[in-house]
Amino acid sequence: RCSLYDPYPKWWKEYFLIGTDDDNDYFCLRLDGDPAVYKIGSDDSGPEKLAGSLAAFLETKLIKPRLKPKPKPPAAE
């Protein structure tokens, strides 16, 4: 059972879940046409806006972190 049922008894009528993290938080889109990505969780602290759009969310949370140059290993002595 999804931990959203207590704070959001009918979450599926308001949100479309697109992902989760390790803290029982869920990334979602609102079904009212708002293009922003929100984080909702089982702690009932209310929705937190993470990005203005799904494209911006993917760019900042998935794409850019993977494109960062990897640190070079220390030189062998």
C-alpha positions in Angstrom: 0.0 0.0 0.0 1.3 3.4 -1.0 2.2 5.6 2.0 0.3 8.5 0.5 -3.1 7.2 1.4 -3.2 8.8 4.9 -2.1 12.3 4.0 -3.6 12.2 0.4 -6.5 9.7 0.5 -7.4 10.2 -3.2 -4.0 11.2 -4.5 -4.6 9.6 -7.8 -7.3 12.1 -8.6 -4.9 15.0 -8.2 -1.4 13.7 -9.0 0.4 11.6 -11.5 3.4 10.0 -9.9 6.6 10.0 -11.9 9.1 8.8 -9.3 10.2 8.3 -5.7 13.1 8.7 -3.4 14.4 6.8 -0.4 12.5 9.0 2.1 8.9 8.0 1.2 8.6 11.1 -1.0 7.1 11.0 -4.5 7.7 13.2 -7.5 4.6 14.0 -9.4 2.7 16.1 -11.9 -0.6 17.7 -10.9 -3.6 16.7 -13.0 -5.0 20.3 -13.1 -2.8 21.4 -16.0 0.0 22.9 -13.8 3.2 22.0 -15.6 5.4 22.0 -12.5 6.8 18.9 -10.8 6.0 18.6 -7.1 7.2 16.4 -4.3 4.6 15.0 -2.0 5.2 12.7 0.9 3.8 10.6 3.7 4.6 13.3 6.3 1.8 15.5 5.1 3.9 18.7 4.9 2.1 19.6 1.7 3.3 19.6 -1.9 6.8 21.1 -2.6 7.4 22.6 -6.0 10.7 21.2 -7.4 10.7 22.5 -10.9 8.6 24.6 -13.2 8.2 21.8 -15.8 9.0 18.1 -16.3 11.7 19.1 -18.8 13.4 21.4 -16.2 13.1 18.7 -13.5 14.7 16.1 -15.8 17.5 18.5 -16.8 18.4 19.5 -13.2 17.9 16.2 -11.4 18.9 13.6 -14.0 20.8 15.0 -17.0 23.2 17.6 -15.6 24.3 15.4 -12.7 25.2 12.6 -15.1 27.1 15.0 -17.4 29.5 16.3 -14.8 33.0 15.3 -15.4 34.1 12.4 -13.2 37.0 13.2 -10.9 40.3 11.8 -12.0 41.9 9.2 -9.8 45.0 10.2 -7.9 48.2 9.7 -9.8 50.1 6.5 -9.0 53.4 7.1 -7.2 
